[in-house]
Amino acid sequence: MAIEDDVLVIGGGLAGATAALAAADQGGRVRLVSAKQSTLRHASGLIDVLGYTPSGEGPLSDPFAAIPDLPRGHPYERVGPDAVHEALDFFDAIAGDAYAGAGTESNALVMTFGGTVKPTARYPTATAAGLASDDRDALLVGFETLPDFDAPLSAAHLESAGVPFAVRGVTVRFPGLARDDAKLTRYAHLLDRDERVSAAGGSGAREALAATVEPHVAGASRVGFPAVLGDERADEVRADLADRLGAEVFEVPMGPPSLPGVRLEELLYDALSDAGVRVTTGVPVVDYEPDAEGAGRIDRVVVDRNGTDVPHRADQYVLATGGLVGKGVRSDRERVFEPIFDCHVPHPADRYDWFVDDAFGDQPYAKFGLPVDRDLRPLDATGDPEFANLRAAGAIVGGYDFAAEKSGAGVSLATGSVAGRGAGAEVNDR
Amino acid sequence: MARDTEVLVLGGGSTGCGIARDLAMRGLEVTLVERGTLTDGTTGRMHGLLHSGGRYAVSDQASATECIEENEILREIAGHCVEMTGGLFVQRPEDPDDYFREKLAGCEACGIPARVLSGAQAREIEPYLAADVKRAIEVPDGAVDPFRLCVANAIDAESHGARIETRAEVIDLLRDGDDIYGVEVRHGSGPGTRTSEATGTTEEITAEYVVNATGAWAGRIGAMADLEIEVRPSKGVMTIMNVRQVDTVINRCRPKGDADIVVPHETTAILGTTDEEVSDPDDYPEEQWEVDQMIDTLSELVPILAEARTIRSFWGVRPLYEPPGTGTTDPTDITRDFFLLDHADRDGVSGMSSIVGGKFTTYRAMAEEISDHVCEALGVSTSCTTADEPLPGSENLAVLERGMDDFGLRSPIARRSTQRLGSRSREVLETDEPNPVVCECEGVTRAEIQDAVSQTGADLNAVRIRTRASMGNCQGGFCCGPMANELHPTSDEETVHDALDELFQERWKGQRHALWGEQLSQAMLTYALHATTMNRDRDPANATAEIDFGAFDDGRAESNRIDPAGRTP
């Protein structure tokens, strides 16, 4: 017999988790299944809404002013500007103290680990003191064993971007690391647990790190580190370091594996648990069966649990399996496709038309995904809904380039909450 | 009249570098100029096959004999650049028996060790061979790293006093009547300390003798002095797989055809190739059907290739040449032998020879013959020692076998590093400084990157070919930033930025031919990482308009910020 729910969300990233939470808000029985770890650990943990228009205008200080002008088919155009506001409110309620930026409609400019700045709407509290739109002088600290972040180089690059503050960088040795290629979590755990890092009666990791950095502070009001400052006790680590350094302490968001991304994932899964959403991870959805009545509905999906097919039946489905990175959209030499329901993915027939020659040019592949109606139902090639009870959310929705626009998290939140709310409401209307 | 140098070698490919090393070891004063980085032309665009000679054992037995001789020499003098994988000439049911027999007899005639394997025996060696493969001939083919080998020649030439000048494009040949006496070069564009002269400046370099070793570009050079050199550039595509589907070189045993070889190369396998004449070695079409043909045809031999992941494709141009009047129409029929064109004999213009044709495996023998010729022209009587003197890195290969943990690295990384560096491992890796891994895919550490930077300056593509960093599955997505970071502070911020962009675009260029399936997913991840997380696509430092920082949220409105004791945010 199939596992029965009201709403089944497929995909465990930001969009899927938001959809499940929004559906659960409507009171139904909600389940979330995901194939593997979400791509959040690749992401910076920042909540971008819209940093640049599709034509490249920006950085936008007010993302909401630009949303009404977005082209037809853009996910924000589909759900409407109000839904974007509501989605951010929804996120702010979930994130609570862990995120900042809710106090203003304006984007912030955040320093990135490549030494640039980028516009974002919400940022982890750990990053809050590191805004490039803040004019206090800053010191950036890199670690010899983390080749991803070169603090002096980032500082030089920030200055060439014209930031309104003085910034210096210094590279130091992270105290207490025995290996040159320790995992990022090792840094975080050393600080979390304040492990003793030198012989007999020596100091803890936080004191040792602060002592290493302190001589370089020289009047800077804030000190930025790569995002490895603790995991479970990140706030405590940061406050402790700030006390010892006499300056505010912040994290510069990093690339994969990204601790801020992982922390966001933990925050979402705690919220799912609190909301009573049933969560099964590590199980890919591999197939579906249509309703026998032939009413254009999905009857059930088939989940692969360690090689065994397990049917899951729900009244409403939300597809949030991600884009090309999350493998919600796949391709071979001949075509681009959506692997579970084979929903229509518009794309040029010739794969040499999927890209342009400039790596950062207007890349067609970056917009691959499902066209949707205003209820976020995927549409077939003739513009009709693929299924009456399927909605899509997040990077699987096509028609926008989240990387160029800096809109990925915002679209996931907006489409996730609209799809989840719609699915939950439809269950109630039944 | 005094000359700047005795011999001026044009072209920094395997032939040019081989000649420079040979002549420098004979005590001559040598200068080599190369338009791009070393290996930029044909050498850096081959599939990495160290020929046993088996490939030419039917059609061109002189070449085949020379291949097996050089194959054995390179194993001795360049062991750290060579992996003796062995090779198989595989016969499918539809491939002719006659040719199989001719191949076997040809190998015997040319002194190439060969033995026949049944289909079952061949599949024991390579389990992914097609089930209906009939039989195979086993030969001592190998894989060679053309970058490492070419660079080792250049380094050794330098250590014997040669001047190696990259990013120096020949813009004119200096000719006085019937004598060529040098070139004019333009020092080149690009970031960093990789030029010894200021970018954009020109320099006249005079020489007793000029060797034109520019391969497919030899005609271009000749035209600068009104000499006609009829090279016939022929393009070929190579497709790189993300893993080694085979550990042995797999050749198709049939008379000729495109897409008939798979070469295991480091962590990858390279599929090759096509053979099609082009008119311009710098500008020719790179087409989708060529990539598809590689996969479709070679999956007849190794079926899993049809579903496997490719990480990029690239094209190279052969410097084919045939003496005037032969009239061959199909480039696959043109001999792979090389030709020394002495322009004094041929055109009545003294002071220069051109070298055309040939192939990578026999680069050393070519260099020897040309160097002999140059020495004769200059009245120098020293003899060639390049067949006996190991290249830098191969002096004492026992270091490869010793203690993988010697350098405090994880053992797979130490193994890869010591394989790349050979006998230079200790010198490069022994450091008191932290030595983290910079490129995870290829296991390249900071010390190795820094060693390459010390040779090349701020040219990340030159660092890449020396270390393999950014050549793995992620194609630089994760590591090109950290590679660029290693240039700082020796190079300034702007130079680092330019070098990073150049490497990033170069890595993208080859991936465009692999953009489906896993690699399209990888490309999107790379794009997202660089554009979303770092905002490198809209980098404010590149913007023309200044940002109004004051218009953005400065975070001061927040009440939930951490407030260190006694401080107000």
Interface residues (C-beta under 8 A of the other chain):
Chain A: H42 A43 S44 D48 G51 Y52 G56 G58 P59 S61 D97 A100 G101 G103 T104 S106 N107 A108 L109 T112 F113 G114 T116 V117 K118 P119 T125 A128 A129 L131 A132 S133 D134 D135 E144 T145 L146 P147 D148 F149 D150 P152 L153 A156 H157 S160 A161 G162 V163 P164 R173 D180 D181 D235 R238 A239 A242 D243 G246 A247 E248 V249 P253 M254 G255 P256 S258 G323 L324 V325 K327 R330 S331 D332 R333 D350 R351 Y352 W354 F355 D357 D358 A359 F360 Q363 Y365 A366 F402 A403 A404 K406 G408
Chain B: Q288 D292 I295 G408 L409 R410 I413 E433 P434 N435 P436 V437 V438 T445 R446 F478 G481 P482 N485 E486 H488 P489 D492 E493 E494 V496 H497 F504 Q505 W508 K509 R512 L515 W516 G517 L520 S521 A523 M524 L525 Y527 A528 L529 H530 A531 T532 T533 M534 N535 R536 D537 R538 D539 P540 A541 E546 I547 D548 F549 G550 A551 F552 D553 D554 G555 R556 A557 E558 S559 N560 R561 I562 P564 A565 R567 P569
